């Protein structure tokens, strides 16, 4: 947002953190009417702007816009009409700017799965590295988030290496967790570490660790390459917030820390209300994988982390309280969904938000949680809707026979050690509601409602392909397709599916691009479609011989539903985010 004109907004696109489900962007968009309409900036259509990770407008000059991208730092001096690359440091993910004695002072955090660095500029055109050259930081400091307000600046870095061996297990404990927390009192020109992962105070080293309690302080889960944020209290720069898997606050300039969250994990953004004063207005907004949350008492007590195990946080729980602001905020990323036979109820798996159920009557804000952390594929027995299936990440299929929670594990017989994609597909045979298929690095089949599973193919492409999509032919349970994408992109096929074993070698056809979905025509199982989720490739393939061979069927022009291909009364989603059946009105 332009600080001088809130009607002017810039939006950067692309996910540059290297998360497994990241998508390429399409440059930078600009609005001059508070977001009512947007224009793609012509200067940002190239590959340098496929991953725009942060954007800021200069506080003292609205024409100066700075973008941090995976290819470096780019600066516009004309409101986005043109951009010039001002730093070639790669994987720049964070920016912060403040005005010191009339001069805009910029900080940039660069590096992810590579050497982390903080760059500084006083003109947005030349950048100097000010953090990351100390011998303690070289080859050890990874992704770094930055914040600056006046002369006070903070930076938090994840560890590229195992780091300090706190557990005594012969090997470090902090990879992808905390490397160090840094503080500057001269506007980011020089830095000191207030916390390093080797510090004796164990609790303070947990800032980028996840899923621990105060008595055990268990290490081992870190996502600092993905969720990492830092923000300075505008009323008192000694108060500083940090987000990782969990959310923390310091009130003494970054030396001691307490837990400040009891909400959804994986924090990416912490921002203060424009009228925040720390007294009458203590509103802070937090963005994470669960959406947007707000607190109105950001200065309340946090649960201070203990120095060693066997102790407790004090107080035991944070007094800072948060409330969800997700009403009508429709940004949940659904991987897959299934409609019940009545067509008015449905359940779906969502990224980091479990498997949830909704109804037409309940509306957009009445989804209820059923199971899982990351939700995946779903299926329901149309003859008995109390019998339903849901999957979580990797090899984790669950079943209920009551139509509600709990969902119990239903993977007996599947060798999970063979591997799978993060969200592997499974599908119910439309001809037999007790037969389901699951894809890992081979095909798996159950004929008794997931009571037990058997291998139904050899390892696909010698175990190098992981299944991303499944289709079973209506009217012919022996005809099954599975897409494999890892070392190659192939569509695997069998015509003897119901009797296949681990000795059965499926045939396969190579295709160009990642196969996100497969479907047979409901009235003609010779016709099948595949959706391709790869830029620069035809997005729809068609087969007229039951999946034995494939040709492009992408079409051209601006249809009302460009992400779908329609055939008769059904659609095939172009991305793996969607439902197994889509109303035909969506495809007209």
Buried (B, 14 or more C-beta within 10 A) or exposed (E): BBBEEEEBBBBBBBBBBBBEBEBEBBBBBBBBEEEEEBEBBEBBEEEBBBBBBBBBBBBEEBEBBBBBBBBBBBBBBEBBEBBEEBBEBBBBBBBBBBBBEEEBBBBBBBBBBBBBBBBBBBBBBEBEBBBBEEEEBEEBBBBBBBBBBBBBBBBBBBBBBBBBEBEEEEEBBBBBBBBBBBBBBEBBBEBEBBBBBBBEBBBBBBBBBBEBEBEEBBBBBBBBBBBBBBBBBBBBBBBBBBBBBBBBBBBEBBBBBBBBBEBBBBBBEBBBBEEBEBEEBBBBBBBBBBBBBBBBEBBBBBBBBBBEEEBEBEEEEBEBBBEBBBEEEEEBBBBBBBBBEEEEBBBBBBBBBBBBBBBEEEEEEEBEEBBBEBBBBBBBBEEEEEBBBBBBBBBBBBBBEEBEBEBEEBBEEBBEEBBBBBBBBBBBBBBEBBBBBBBBBBBBBBBEBBEEBBBBBBBBBEBEBBBBBBBBBBEBBBBBBBBBBBEEBBBBBBBEBBEBEBEBEBEBBEBEBBBBBBBBBBEBBBBBBBBBBBEEBBBBBBBBEBBBEBEBBBEEEEEEBEBBBBBEEBBBBBBBBBBBBBEEEBBE
